[in-house]
Amino acid sequence: MKGAKPDKAWREGRHAPGAWGARWVGWLIAATLVAAGVPCAFGAVEPQPPPGYSKRGADTCLKCHDEDYHYPVVDIFHTKHARQDDPRTPFAGLQCEACHGPSRAHTEKVMPGERRPPPPNTFGDRAKIPPARQNEVCLRCHESGARIHWKGSTHENRQVACANCHRVHVKRDPALQRPLQPEVCFRCHKKQRADINKASVHPVRFGKLTCTDCHDIHGGAGPSLLKRSTLNETCYGCHAEKRGPFLWEHAPVAENCAHCHLPHGSNYPALLTRSPPWLCQQCHSQAGHPSLAYSGTQLVAGIAQSAMLAKGCLNCHSQVHGSNHPSGAKRMR
């Protein structure tokens, strides 16, 4: 009968059963070949995971670790780590287990009352595996470029794990966002947090400067994880006018900026360690020079000396960092 559906034709005996039987046999043969790993015309064979790995990769993980999980992980699909078109990324291969290790035991059913075994690799402050082992997973890919000095760096020697600072399951890692990065560093560096909130500071708290503008947190060639080989070279990156060379050098300036300045913040002007003239008198004798630090009760006839006003010594010695003037031996011009 024209227009009859196959299932109705089958029930009424109007359709030859041999044709349907042949189709079922064909599908059964194809399924057997696929299960055996033999390619056939019905489609490509699904690759089998290595021993110990879950059967469906991230699809298995997301049954539990979805958007309602107490530690959200779904946002990783907005990051570079989850790009399947880039062969360098975890999701181009073993997906979640590329970092967390073979986790079939973690994904299988457990008996009531039994504790689910964790993945081989867990990360962060509360992870029970040593930081060095955690970092080995990251360093499989992130070992060059800015991380080339990580081995032997201060942070590695102090057992800092990558996951203590970085978050890979969020759209934007706070450690890589300029406005948010200082808060990541301040979790450990409490003194620097206090300094950055003093009266005279570099504009870190205003978002115009961040920690990695001066420091290489993965290890640098200079002291205190500085990007440049010395503190002065780091400062000259912004304060080029202080670099010199000058015809009349000021010795402490050429030696170390920190002789006079506190890089993270000070309650004295210009991030100075002390206010003038006391700062200058640490090196320069006041004998025979109108630079004595008198109190208000010791002023002669109530008249203040010029060295006591405003900038102190800099009222006269304005070129304190150095001078190129032929008559600038005293750095007054």
N, C-alpha and C positions, 0 to 999 in steps of 0.2 A: 504494500500500500504506500503510495507516494505521500511524503510528508510525515510518515510515522517516525517517532523517535526510536533510536536503536534499542533502548531498554524495553520499550513497549513491544517492538517487533520481536525482540528476544523472547519475551514472556508469551507472546501469541504464536510462536513457532514459525514466523514468517521470515526469519533471518537465518541464513546458513551458519550453524555453530562453528564450522571449521575455520571461518575467517577470524572470529573472536578468539578461538583457541590459539591460532597461530600468533596473534598479537601478544597474548599473555606469555607464550613461550619465548617470544623475542625479548619482551621486557625482563623476563626472568634470567635469560642468558646475559643481557646487558648488565643487570644488577650484580650478577655473579662475577663478571669480568671486572667491574668497578671495584668490588670488594677485594678482589685479588690484586688490584693495582695495575690492571691491564687497560690501556687506553682503548676506547671504542668510538664509534661514530655518534653515540648519544651524548657526548660531552667529555670534557677533560676530567682526569682523575683528581680528586681532592687530595692534596698532599697530607701525609700523616705526620703528626708532631713527633719530635724526638722523644725518647723514653724519659718519663718523669714530668713532661710538660702537659698542660691541660689540653683537652681535645679541640676547644674552639677559641683559644686565645682570649682576647679582650672581651669577646661576647660572653665567655664564662664568667669573667671577673665582674662584669657590669650587672649580672643578676643580683648581686648584693651591693656592690660599690657604685650605686647610681646616684642621682641628684639628691636623694633623701638620706644618703649615708652621712654619718656624723662628721666624717672628714671628706668633703667633696673632692672627687677626682675627675668628674666628667669634663671639666674645663680644660683638661690636657689636650682635648681634640681641637682647641683653638691655638695650640702652641706648635712650635717647630718639631717637637719630639714626636708628634702624632702624624706627620706627613708621610703617607705611604709612597708618594711619588719620588721621595728622596731616599736613595738606598743607604744613606748614612744614618738614618733615624731608627729608633727602636721599633716603630710601627711598620717599617718596611720589612721586618723580620719576625721576631718572636713576640712583638708587641709588649705588653706589660711585663712578661717574663724575661724579656731581654735585660731588664734591670733587676727585677725581683727574683730571678732565678726560677728553676723548674718547680711549679707549684701544683702539680696534679693532686698531691696529698692534701693540699689546702682547699682545693675545690671539690673534692669528693664528699659524699655524705658521711656524717659521723654518727655514732650511736648516741642515744639520749644520755646525758651526763658526761660525755667525753668532751674534752677540749679540742677545738679545731687546731691542728698544727699550723704555725705561721709559715709564711713563705721563707725561703732560705735567706733572702736579703730584705731587711727592714731598715728604715732610715729615720733620722731625726734624733732629738734629744732623748727620747724614751726608748730608742732602739737598744736591744740587748747585745748587739754585735759591736765590736770595737770600731771606732771612727776610721781607723786605717783601712779596715776591710770594707766599710761603706764607701770610702773614697776610691777604692780600687775600681768599683763599678763605674763611677763617673769618669775616672781617668782612662778608661778604655777608649773613650771618644774625645774627651776634653783634656788632652795632654800637651797640646801645642799652643802657639800663640801666647795669649796673656797668662796661661798656666804653666809656662815653661820653667818658671822659678819656684813652683810649688814645693818640689822636693827639697827638704831642708829649711823651708821658710818658717817664720815664727808661728804662723797659724797651724802648720802641720805639726811642729814640735809640741805645741800645746794641745794636741789632740782635738782640733776643731774639725768637725765633719762638714762636708759640702752642704748637707741638708740642714745644718744649724743656721745657715744664712739664706740658702736658696730654696725656693718652692717651685717645683716643676709641674704641679697639678693645677695651677691657676693660670688665668689668661695672661697676666703680667706679673712677672716675678718682682716683688718689692725691692730686692737687692739690685735690680737692674733699672729701676725707675728713679730718676734724679730726685724728685721731691720726697720719695719714701726711703731712699737708701740710708740717710743718716740714722733714722730710727732703728734700722737693722743693726748698724754698727754700735749704736748707743746701748743696746741690750747688754753688751759686755763692757764697753768703754764708758764707764760712769763719769770719770773725771772729765773726759772730753765733752760729755753732755753738759756738765756744769760750766765748763769754760766757754762753750759756744753760746751760753745765755748771759754772758757778762756784758759790760757796757761797750767795750771796744772789741769787735770781732770781725773775722772774715764772714761774708754774707751767706753762711751755710743755712742758717735758720730762715733766711728769706728766699731760699730756693735758687740763688744765683751761683752757688758753688756747692760741690758735694765731695764726699770723702775721696772718691776715686779720681778726682782731678789732681790730687797730690800723691795719693797712696796707691800702690798696686797690691790689693788685698791678697793676691795669690802668691806674693813674693816678688821682691824687687832687688835691684842691684845695690840700692842705697840703704842707709840705716832707717829703722822704723818703717820698713816696707815702702819707702819713698820710691817714686817712679824714676827719679834722677839719681845719679851717683852720690850727690851731697845735698844737704839742706839748702845751701845757697843756690845751687843749680835749679832746684825745685822752685824757689822763690822768684828767681829771675824769669821763669816762664811767664809770669804776670808783671813783675816789677823790673822790666828790662832797663829802665833808666838808672837803676841802682847797680847795674853790673860793672860798669867801668870798662876798660882800665882808666884810672884818673891820674892826672899829673900829680895831685896831692891825695894820696890814699889815706883812709882812716883804717888802721890795722884791724880792729875788731870787726869791722864791716866785711873786710875781705876774708876773715877767718870763718865767722859763723854768725848768721843773722840772729840766732837764738841768744847771743851774748846780750842783746838789748831787747829783743822782741819775743813774745810768747805767741806761737803760731795759731793756737786754738782760741785764744781770747784772754783779755785782761781788763781790769777795772781802771787801768791807766790809759791815757790817750795813745793812739797809734800802736796798740798792743804792746806797750813797753812793759818791761819787768818791774820797773820802779819809775817814779816821776823824777824829772830833773829838778834841781841839780844833783839830787842824791844818786841817780843813775850814773851820771858822768863822773862823780867823785869816787866811784869804785875804782877808777883807773887814774884819774887826774887829781893831783894834789891841789887843795884850795889855797895853799900858802902863797901870799903875795898877789892874790887874785880876788876880785870882788865876787866870789862865788860861795861865800860862807852861808850856810843854811840857817839864817836867824829866825827866831820865833817872833811873834808880834810884839812881845815885851822887850825885845832886844834891839829893835830898830832905832837907829840914831835919829833923834828929833822927829821920830814917827815917819821918816821918809823911807820907803821901800827901795831896795836896790833893783836895778833892771833885771838882774839874774834871778830875782825872786818872783817875777811877774810872769804870768801866762806860760810861755814855752820855756822859761828858765834859760839855760845856756843857749838854746836855739834862737833866742832873741838877737844874739850877735853871731853865733856860729851856725848860720842857717844851712850851710852845705855840709851837714854832718856826715853824709855818706861818701863825700869826696868832692874835690874841686879840680876843674881844668883851667882856672884863672891863673895868670902868671903871678898874681899877688895873693893867691889863695892858700898859702902855707898854713894859715890858721883856720882854714875852711870857713872864712867869714864872707867870702864872695865867690 
